[in-house]
């Protein structure tokens, strides 16, 4: 990348747009990556003016911006080159609040990418920390979190020990894209969650959204509210999925369409959403809610994965069912690598053992 291009990068301050909702102070972390930029978020109990410094991977300065003091900062770095590696640091009166290194969102023509999926995490137990270390070592470019970020009721005061603590190292290098779970909405209808994350605001005011990364498009749905055909969320999703020309299509949300676990399949979601997934050639649909791991055989061409073993207590399954390809009661995350028209999926436990793996071809249009 030319230095002239680097110096063209702009930095926009969105400021403390929302109240911290009892959230703890945090070092800067990455949010809301786009092909041209990324957002840094941090909170400070005693805020002071700060300076954001961005460089390329060789140390050449790309941008520097001084921001005024605020309890919660959201600073958007724009004009970045898709797929390029950058470094950042935030300095407050000579003290480095945090730093990190990240790969910017890949261009649409990229032929490979790497992401992870995890759900039902936030109890703050030792197994969650162990699994978080394995997830960090796996080095995803971003992480999908399929809900129930914080137990028992999504309280803002628990985000320190049960989210920012376990994933501190990872959040300096990879972006979390979460979905709301049934526990997350029990405090203020999800107010701490909405304050903690800086997500695409349109069309669902951060409760549901879509984003592109390289050759793929991802739809985050809010299964804690209506997805019936007359709902705004359903109408948006159906139209957006139909209109998308992405080579790979994925969806993620909390309640499972197919599950052999304790809660079982969510029949209303299957009735409403499965025709869209099949018609628009989705590759994989990820969910949680049941605290286990399950991968289905392709159903009308679509693979469904329940990944609810991110740290909360795992519990029994009724399966396997006729649709089950693999299942386990282990704690885990799911790693996904895309290569051209092939997807490699792995389920990884807290000891780093891969206990399920599958290779899928991109669904034909």
N, C-alpha and C positions, 0 to 999 in steps of 0.2 A: 504494500500500500504506500502511495506517495505521501510525503510529509504535508504537502499542500492540501491533500484531501483530508488528512487528519485534522488540520487546523480549521477546517470548515465545519467541524462538529459543533453543534449548538447545545447548550444546556438550559433547560427550562425548569423553573421551580414551581411546583404545584402547592407546596406548603402543607401546613397541617389542616387538610381539608375536612378531616373528621376528628371527633374527640377520641382520645386513646382508649376509652371504655375500660379503664382499670388495667390495661396492658402494661407489662414491665418495660423498663428501659432496655434497649437492644442496640447492638452494633449494627452498622448498615448491612442490609441484605437485599438481594436481587428480586425484582418483581417484573411482571408484565413485559416480556420480551417481544419485540416486533422486528421485522427485517431491517428496520433502520434505527432501532434504539432499545433502551432498557430503562427501568426505573429503580432508583435506590431509595429505600425506606429505612428510617431509624427513629428511635425515640430516646429522649434524654430527660432525666429527672430534673436537671439543672441546666437547661439549654443555653447555649451561647452561640454567637456567630461561628460559622464553620466554612471551610473551603473544600470543595470537591475537585480532585485532580484525576484526570483520565489520561492514560498513556496507551500506546500500542504495546505489543508483547516484547518489543526491543527497547522500551523505555523512552521513546520519543513522545513528548507531551502532545496530547490531542486536544485537551480542553481544560480550563480551570475556571471555577465559578465560586464566588463567595455568596453564602446564603445567610439570611438573618435568623436569629434565634426563634425556635418554635418547639413546643413539646413533641410534636410528630412532624417529621419531614418526609416529603415525597419529591424527589428530584429526578426528572426525566432527562436522560442523555439521548439526544437525537442526532441524526446524520451519520450513524455508524455504518460501516461496511458489512453487509451480510456475510456471515461465516467467519469473520475475522476474530482473532483473540485480542482481548483488551485487559488492562489492569486498572484498578481504581484504588483510591484511598481518600478517606475523609479526615480532615484535620481540624481540631477545635482548639484554638489558642495554643498551638504548639503540640497538642496531644493528639495522637492518631486514634480516632474512634474506631476505625476498622478499615480493612483493605481486602481485596480479593482479585481473582483472575477468572474470566469467563469467556466462553465462545459466544459471539453474538448469533442471533437467530439465523439459520442457514438460508441461502437463496432457494427459490422454488425449484430450480433445476438441480439441486444437490442430489447425489445418488446414494447417500448414506446419512444416517443420523442415529442417535442413541438416547433413549429415555427410560424412566422407571415409573412404576405405579405402586402405591402403597395405600392402605386404608385401615380404619379402626385402630388408631395408634395410641391416643393420648392418655395413658394411665401413669406414665412416668416411671415405670418399673425398669429393672435392670435389663430385661430382655428387649425393651424398646431401645435403650441405649446401645446394646450390642448389635441389634439389627441396623440401627442408624449408622454405626461404624462400617458395617458391610456395605450399606447403600452408598456411603461416601466413597469407599474404596472402589466401587463399581464405576464411578465417575460418569453419571448421566449428565446430559446437557440440560435437562429439566425433569421435573417430577410431577406426575399427576397424583393427587391425594383424593381418594374417593369417599371422603366424609368421616364423621366422628373424629375430628381433629383433637377435641378435648373432652374427656370424661370428668365428671358425670353429666354436666349441663352446659358445656361450652363457656365456662366462666373466664373472663379476661384475666383474672388474678392467677389462673393456673397455666397460662400460656408460657410463662418463663420456665417452669420445671417440666412441662409436658409437651412443649413444642420447640421453643427456641433453644432450650438446653440440649435435647437430643440431637437436633439438626443444625446446631450452630456452625460447624465447619462446612457442612454441605451448602448452607444458604448463602455463603460468600462466593460460591462458584456455580450454583445451579438455581434455577427459578422453580418455585413451587406454584403449581396451578391447582387449587383445591376445589372440591365440590362440597356443598352443605350436606351434613348428615343429620339424623333425627336428634342426636344429642347436642349438636352445635346450635340448634335453633331454640334451645330451652331457656337461654338467657337473652332477653331483649330481642327475641326473634332473630338471633344471629348477629346482634350488634358488635360483640367483640371480634368475631370472625371478619365482619365487613371492615372493621377498623384495622385489623392486623394485616390484611392483604390488600394490595393495590391491583385490581383486576380490570379487565375491559368493562367499561361502564354501560356500554350499549350492547344488546337491547334490554338486558334484565337487571339493570342497576347492580351489577356484579354478582347477582344470584345465579344467573345463567348467562353464558357467553360462548364465543367461539374464538379460536386463534389458529393461525397458520404457522407451521415450522417446517422449513424446507419443502419437500413434496407432499406434506401431509396437512390435513385440517382436522382439528379436534373440537368437539362440541361438549361443553360442560353443561349438564342439565341439573335442575334443582328438583329432585324427586320428593322433597318434603312438601312441595306444593303441587297443584293440579297440572297434569299433563294430558288432560282430556282434550279431544279435538276442538272444543270451543274455547280453550284457554289461550291467552296471548303467547305463552311459552311454546305450546304445541304448534301454533300457526307459524311462529317465527322459525322454529326448528325444521318443520317440514319444508317451508319455502327455501330456507338457506341450504339444507341438504340437497334438495333438488337442483338448486342453482350452482352448487359447487362443482368445479372441474378438477378438484384435487386428485392426485394419483392414489393417495392413501387416505382413507376416512376412518376416524375413530370417535367413539363417544365414551364419556365417563360420567358416573353419577352414583348415588349411594345405594339405592335399593335394587336388588338383582332381578333381572328378567328371567333368568334360569338359575335355580339353586337347589341343591339337595341338602342344604344346611337346616339349622333349627328353624329359621324364619321361613325358608322355602322361597319358591318363585313368587314374584309380584305379578299376579295375573293381569291386573289392569294395565301395567306397563307393557307386558307382552302383547296385550290386545291393541294398545294404542301405538306402540313404537316399533314392534318387530316388523310390520309391513314397510316402514320407512327404512330401517336398517337393511332389509333384504332388497328393496327396490333400488336403493342408492348405493349398493355394493360396499357396505361397511366391512372393514377387515376384522376388527375386534371391538367388542363393547366391554368396558371394565366397570365393575361395581364392588361394593363391600357389604356391610350390614351383617351378614353371617360371618362369624369369626372363624374362618377356615379358608382353605384354598380349593378352588374347583375350576377346571377348564373343560368346556363342553366339546363334543364333536360339533362340526359345523352344522348350524341350524339354518336352513334356507341360505346356505353360503356364508353365514356369519358365525364366528367363534365368540363365545361369551366366557369371561373370566371373572370369578369372584376372588378378590384379594383382600380379605378382611382380617389378616393375621399380622397387622403392623405393630402390635405391642400390647393391645388389650387381651384379656384372658380368652384363649380359644375354647370352644365347646363343641359338643357332639354334632354329628351329621346323620341324616336318615339314609343317605345314599349308599352305593352309587345308584344313579337313576339311568334310565335308558339313554339319556343324552350325555352322560358323563364320560369324558375321555381320561381325566386324571383328577384325583382329590387327595387332600392331606389335612391333618389338624395341626400342622407346624406353623409357628410364626414365620413370616416371610415377607419379601417384597418381590415384585415381578420386574425383570429387566427386559427391554425390547430393543433390538437392533434391526434397522432397515438397511438392506443392500439391494439397490435397483428394484426388482419386483419380488423380492423375498424378505420375509420377516422371521427373525429368530427370537423366540421367547424362552425365558428361563425363570423359574421360581427358585429363589435363593433363601436359605434359612440363616439364623443368627451366627452359625459357625462357618458360613460361606459355602455350604454344600448346595449344589444344584440338584434338587430332588424331582423336578419335572422340566422337560424341555420339548419344544415343538418348533418345527419349521413350516411356515405357511406361505403360500403364494398369494400375490395380490389378486383380489377378486376381479374377474373379467367384467368390463363395462357392458 
